Amino acid sequence: MNSLLFLQNLNGWEWVFILAAILLLFGGKKIPELMKGIGKGIRGFKDGMKGIEEDINSDEKSK
C-alpha cells in the first residue's frame, strides 16, 4: 500500500500526461479490449467468491 502513496501527489496535468502515454503505448483499439478483460476478471473473481461463500453456508446448514 505504501508504494501507491505517490498517486496522491499527482495533479491534473500529470494525469493527462500519464493517460496520453498509455494511449500511445496501447493504442486506441487496445484500451477498450483491456478494460473489457479487466471487467471480466473482476466479475469472475466476484462470482468465485460468491460460490465459495455459498459452499461455506451450505456446509454450516448441513451440520
C-alpha positions as CSV (number, residue, x, y, z in Angstrom):
1,M,0.0,0.0,0.0
2,N,2.9,2.4,0.8
3,S,4.1,2.0,-2.8
4,L,1.0,3.7,-4.1
5,L,1.3,6.8,-2.0
6,F,2.9,8.8,-4.9
7,L,-0.5,8.7,-6.7
8,Q,-1.9,11.2,-4.1
9,N,0.6,13.8,-5.2
10,L,-0.4,13.9,-8.9
11,N,-2.0,17.0,-10.3
12,G,-4.5,17.2,-13.2
13,W,-1.8,17.8,-15.9
14,E,0.3,14.8,-14.7
15,W,-2.7,12.6,-15.1
16,V,-3.2,13.9,-18.6
17,F,0.4,13.0,-19.5
18,I,0.1,9.6,-17.9
19,L,-3.1,8.8,-19.8
20,A,-1.6,10.1,-23.1
21,A,1.4,7.8,-22.6
22,I,-0.9,4.9,-22.0
23,L,-2.9,5.8,-25.1
24,L,0.4,5.9,-27.2
25,L,1.6,2.6,-25.8
26,F,-1.5,0.6,-26.2
27,G,-3.3,2.4,-29.0
28,G,-7.0,3.4,-29.1
29,K,-8.2,0.0,-30.1
30,K,-6.5,-2.0,-27.4
31,I,-7.7,0.1,-24.4
32,P,-11.4,-1.0,-24.6
33,E,-10.3,-4.6,-25.0
34,L,-8.0,-4.2,-22.0
35,M,-10.8,-2.7,-19.9
36,K,-13.2,-5.4,-21.0
37,G,-10.7,-8.1,-19.9
38,I,-10.3,-6.4,-16.6
39,G,-14.0,-6.3,-16.1
40,K,-14.4,-10.0,-16.9
41,G,-11.6,-10.8,-14.5
42,I,-13.3,-8.8,-11.7
43,R,-16.6,-10.4,-12.4
44,G,-15.1,-13.9,-12.4
45,F,-13.4,-13.2,-9.1
46,K,-16.7,-12.0,-7.5
47,D,-18.5,-15.0,-8.8
48,G,-15.9,-17.3,-7.4
49,M,-16.0,-15.6,-4.0
50,K,-19.8,-15.9,-4.1
51,G,-19.6,-19.6,-4.9
52,I,-17.2,-20.2,-2.0
53,E,-19.4,-18.2,0.4
54,E,-22.4,-20.3,-0.7
55,D,-20.4,-23.6,-0.2
56,I,-19.5,-22.4,3.3
57,N,-23.0,-21.5,4.2
58,S,-24.4,-24.8,2.8
59,D,-21.8,-26.8,4.9
60,E,-22.9,-24.9,8.0
61,K,-26.6,-25.6,7.4
62,S,-25.9,-29.3,6.8
63,K,-24.3,-29.8,10.3
